[in-house]
Amino acid sequence: MELLLLLLTAHFISDFYLQPAHWLTYRNSHHIKSLGFWQHVAVHTLLNIVVFLISDIALLPAIIAIVLISLAHVLTNHWLSYRSNKLSFLLTTQSFHLLLICIIWAYLANFTIEQVTSFISSFLSAKNLIIAISYLLVCKPASVIISLALKKHTDSLTQHSNGSTENTTIEENENIGLVSAGAWIGYIERCLAISFIFMGQFAGIGFLVATKTIFRFGDLTKNKDMKLTEYMMLGTLLSYAIALFIGWNVLQIYKVL
């Protein structure tokens, strides 16, 4: 386990702390010919050499592991240099690196197929699956339920907004929120809410409600629209009600399993 933690530490330090922004800029513009490209690979290689020097691993397996990790960074950095700066690309490459590190560690630690299978089976236990399902439920399914429950009020607000379009100024148009931000806020707040329930920290839910109220208060006061205020309150209360219902019931099921 110490080797795995050391490899992960070396990876995160190399990828996020010892990679200056100008290396990334040069890599994206000059690709594999960039000096920053190879400097980044060299940093990874050096840190992994240090890891294996302080670990009790035979020389040949250590060399093979270092070469594989370095080669993986050459390939992923070359691939990333032709891609735009998107979260999906970052998560893809990071998942690949973490998977490779885990495979190398499992091989060097002499894990058998039976041990790996047993670990996966224990990881996919009923208790873990019910927790995972609860997070899935409070995201998209909960958003669909809230959307359908408030559809009548949403349509009413839309008609009200269309009726007052002629009085809308340019500044008001520029004050429109981010696309899909409301949905993501809902996902995060409900995930945090059930997390607090699982940890037994119900005061954290009150903190979330208070925080959202503070940030929303200024916008609602500025608009002076009673319908919009009630609509936002309904959405917020329904969101937390769903999170509390799912979280509490999943917690009871978890205790029984």
NORPEMO-V901862 format. One record per backbone hydrogen bond with DSSP energy under -0.5 kcal/mol. CO is the residue of the C=O (numbers start at 1). NH is the residue of the N-H. E is the energy in kcal/mol with one decimal. If there is no record, write none. Layout:
((CO | NH | E) (CO | NH | E))
//
This chain:
((1 | 5 | -2.3) (2 | 6 | -2.3) (3 | 7 | -2.5) (4 | 8 | -2.4) (5 | 9 | -2.4) (6 | 10 | -2.6) (7 | 11 | -2.1) (8 | 12 | -2.6) (9 | 13 | -2.4) (10 | 14 | -2.1) (11 | 15 | -2.7) (12 | 16 | -2.2) (12 | 17 | -0.6) (13 | 17 | -1.6) (13 | 18 | -2.0) (20 | 23 | -0.8) (20 | 24 | -1.2) (21 | 25 | -2.1) (22 | 26 | -2.4) (23 | 27 | -2.5) (24 | 28 | -2.4) (25 | 29 | -1.3) (26 | 30 | -3.1) (27 | 31 | -1.9) (30 | 33 | -1.8) (31 | 34 | -1.8) (34 | 38 | -1.2) (35 | 39 | -2.3) (36 | 40 | -2.1) (37 | 41 | -1.6) (38 | 42 | -2.4) (39 | 43 | -2.2) (40 | 44 | -2.0) (41 | 45 | -2.5) (42 | 46 | -2.7) (43 | 47 | -2.4) (44 | 48 | -2.2) (45 | 49 | -2.0) (46 | 50 | -2.1) (47 | 51 | -2.1) (48 | 52 | -2.3) (49 | 53 | -1.9) (50 | 54 | -1.7) (52 | 57 | -0.5) (55 | 57 | -1.7) (58 | 62 | -1.8) (59 | 63 | -2.5) (60 | 64 | -2.4) (61 | 65 | -2.3) (62 | 66 | -2.4) (63 | 67 | -2.4) (64 | 68 | -2.4) (65 | 69 | -2.4) (66 | 70 | -2.5) (67 | 71 | -2.8) (68 | 72 | -2.3) (69 | 73 | -1.6) (70 | 74 | -1.9) (71 | 75 | -2.4) (72 | 76 | -2.6) (73 | 77 | -2.1) (74 | 78 | -1.9) (75 | 79 | -2.1) (76 | 80 | -2.8) (77 | 81 | -1.8) (79 | 82 | -1.1) (80 | 83 | -1.9) (84 | 86 | -1.8) (86 | 90 | -1.6) (87 | 91 | -2.8) (88 | 92 | -1.9) (89 | 93 | -2.2) (90 | 94 | -2.6) (91 | 95 | -2.3) (92 | 96 | -1.9) (93 | 97 | -2.4) (94 | 98 | -2.6) (95 | 99 | -2.3) (96 | 100 | -2.4) (97 | 101 | -2.6) (98 | 102 | -2.2) (99 | 103 | -2.3) (100 | 104 | -2.6) (101 | 105 | -2.6) (102 | 106 | -2.6) (103 | 107 | -2.2) (104 | 108 | -2.6) (105 | 109 | -2.2) (106 | 111 | -2.8) (107 | 110 | -1.4) (112 | 116 | -2.3) (113 | 117 | -2.7) (114 | 118 | -2.3) (115 | 119 | -2.3) (116 | 120 | -2.5) (117 | 121 | -2.3) (118 | 122 | -2.3) (119 | 123 | -2.1) (120 | 124 | -2.1) (122 | 125 | -0.9) (125 | 129 | -2.4) (126 | 130 | -2.2) (127 | 131 | -1.4) (128 | 132 | -2.2) (129 | 133 | -2.6) (130 | 134 | -1.6) (131 | 135 | -1.6) (132 | 136 | -1.8) (133 | 137 | -2.4) (134 | 138 | -1.8) (136 | 139 | -0.8) (136 | 141 | -0.7) (137 | 142 | -1.3) (139 | 143 | -1.9) (140 | 144 | -2.3) (141 | 145 | -2.2) (142 | 146 | -2.6) (143 | 147 | -2.5) (144 | 148 | -2.4) (145 | 149 | -2.5) (146 | 150 | -1.9) (148 | 151 | -0.9) (150 | 154 | -2.9) (151 | 155 | -2.7) (152 | 156 | -1.7) (153 | 157 | -2.3) (154 | 158 | -2.3) (155 | 159 | -2.3) (156 | 160 | -2.1) (157 | 161 | -2.4) (158 | 162 | -2.5) (159 | 163 | -2.0) (160 | 164 | -0.9) (161 | 164 | -0.6) (162 | 165 | -1.2) (164 | 167 | -0.9) (165 | 168 | -1.6) (169 | 173 | -1.6) (170 | 174 | -1.9) (171 | 175 | -0.5) (172 | 175 | -0.7) (173 | 176 | -1.2) (178 | 181 | -1.3) (178 | 182 | -0.5) (180 | 184 | -1.9) (181 | 185 | -2.6) (182 | 186 | -2.0) (183 | 187 | -2.4) (184 | 188 | -2.6) (185 | 189 | -2.6) (186 | 190 | -2.2) (187 | 191 | -2.3) (188 | 192 | -2.7) (189 | 193 | -2.0) (190 | 194 | -2.4) (191 | 195 | -1.7) (192 | 196 | -2.3) (193 | 197 | -1.7) (194 | 198 | -2.5) (195 | 199 | -1.7) (196 | 200 | -0.6) (196 | 201 | -2.7) (197 | 200 | -1.0) (200 | 202 | -0.9) (201 | 204 | -1.2) (202 | 205 | -0.8) (202 | 206 | -1.1) (203 | 207 | -1.8) (204 | 208 | -2.0) (205 | 209 | -2.5) (206 | 210 | -2.5) (207 | 211 | -2.5) (208 | 212 | -2.5) (209 | 213 | -2.3) (210 | 214 | -2.2) (211 | 215 | -2.0) (212 | 216 | -2.1) (213 | 217 | -2.0) (214 | 218 | -0.8) (215 | 219 | -0.6) (216 | 220 | -2.5) (217 | 221 | -2.5) (218 | 222 | -2.1) (219 | 223 | -2.0) (220 | 224 | -1.6) (220 | 225 | -0.6) (224 | 226 | -0.6) (225 | 229 | -2.2) (226 | 230 | -2.6) (227 | 231 | -2.3) (228 | 232 | -2.5) (229 | 233 | -2.2) (230 | 234 | -2.6) (231 | 235 | -2.4) (232 | 236 | -2.4) (233 | 237 | -2.8) (234 | 238 | -2.5) (235 | 239 | -2.1) (236 | 240 | -2.3) (237 | 241 | -2.3) (238 | 242 | -2.2) (239 | 243 | -1.9) (240 | 244 | -2.8) (241 | 245 | -2.5) (242 | 246 | -2.7) (243 | 247 | -2.8) (244 | 248 | -2.5) (245 | 249 | -1.9) (246 | 250 | -2.6) (247 | 251 | -2.0) (248 | 252 | -1.8) (249 | 253 | -2.2) (250 | 254 | -2.7) (251 | 255 | -1.7) (252 | 256 | -1.2) (253 | 257 | -2.1))
//
